[in-house]
Amino acid sequence: WILEWEAYLQSKFELGEFVTYCVCSTQAAKDLQLYVGFDHVKLIADKAYAIVAVEKEEDIEFKARKYLQHTGYRISSRQAEDLLREQGLLDAADIQESDPDSYDRLQDTLTEVIGARTHEDVFLAKSGMSAIYAAFRAIQDVQAKQGRTLWIQLGWIYVDTYEILNKFAGDDEQKIFIPDPTNLDELTSILEERGNQVAGIISELPTNPLVQTPDVQRLLELSRKHGVALIVDPTVSSIVNVDALPYCDVLVTSLTKYISHEGDVMMGVIALQSASPFYKEVKELVAHYVEPPYHRDVFRLAEQLDNVESVAEIVNENTMKLAAFFEGHPGVDKVYWAYGDNNADRYRKIEKGQRSPGGMITIVVKKPVAEFYDVCRIPKGPSFGMERTLMSPFMYMAHYDIISSETGRDELMAYGIHPDLIRISVGTEPIEQIIEAFDEAL
């Protein structure tokens, strides 16, 4: 529907010589125009969206496309659907009216689940990446006033979060990557030497795809000591299972996982720690940068709230049983999950319950990965945190540019990441069926 709507706009405004994108707001369009270059982009504003017409030149197109991917600024499919219907380009259909209380209900629920002081410290965003980008921009602006421009990536993080740092934090000298998030001695050394230059640290709690958790208390103490803003993303286990807000300045997370356990809504959230020294300034800037979700997406997500806890409970139980199966199976070489070796104690500092590992397990199999993956009767897909069990060859999906070369594969192995690892999102099916499907393929 988004592509159909953009094709309609391209024809309507006679933009045949351009690649046309529809983004969520005029501000988002201006940001893209600034990033790509004013000479290469035309902007057409509308009160409900903005049209960005990009020159049909390979490098320019690629830059614009990646910007939209990393920031999540394109309109949602539900908004595109409604726009097409308004123009008579889709058959009229009975669409359930949005409940006007959905936004308040969702925000109040998230405030409680995250543990924020007030709902005014919780900002809904149109996607997880939109939330991360807004938080990053806010911290970047605040810290730039102090001459702090260096960013630290703690552990392997999701590709689009990494790309936000890669593309918007400045040149390579402005970014430091610490592969092992549990190695806070390395972080300590860096901060002791260059702490007054560091704007922020970004870390996932736990990380994707190795499900590693740093020592959150020590991490917070280090960031406070050196005046560094700490952004954490607990998407892998979800705000349902972990309590991460006490250990950061800004929490960002995708609601596309776990909260939207039916997997049919893209949305994110930013929550601010009111005790943070950056609280007041960041709050004003987040309100400026965040792009709110479309009303029908909010309504759809609110419909799923009643089942979030029950789904998470089943997923957690299934995860523990499936992890035990993998750990005892001769065909599995390595198993990574929240309660894995050398990780459980650190994870338990943030988990809400005693049996709340979240639904992610990553494995390395002993046989050639294609022999396992192609015959396994588990649905294949890139997301996680759904009712349905999913699996994916994560590095192939997210980092094919790295694994497609021998040098890249060697680099990953040096980081402790096997290029052929399989990331599994455990669902709510009967655990016997899940185990049987994996046992067959192994």
Secondary structure, DSSP 8 states (H G I E B T S, - for coil): -HHHHHHHHHHHTT-TTEEEEEES-HHHHHHHHHHH-GGGEEEEE-SS-EEEEEES-HHHHHHHHHHHHHHT-B--HHHHHHHHHHTTSS---------TTHHHHHHHHHHHHHT-S-GGGEEEESSHHHHHHHHHHHHHHHHHTTT--EEEEES---HHHHHHHHHHS-SGGGEEEES-TT-HHHHHHHHHHHGGGEEEEEEESS-TTT-----HHHHHHHHHHTT-EEEEE-TTT-TTTB--GGG-SEEEEESTTTTTTTS----EEEEE-TTSTTHHHHHHHHHHH-----HHHHHHHHHTGGGHHHHHHHHHHHHHHHHHHHHT-TTEEEEE-TTSTTTHHHHTTTBSSTT---SEEEEEESS-HHHHHTT--S-B-S--SSSS-EEE-HHHHH-HHHHTSHHHHHHHHHTT--TT-EEEE--SS-HHHHHHHHHHH-
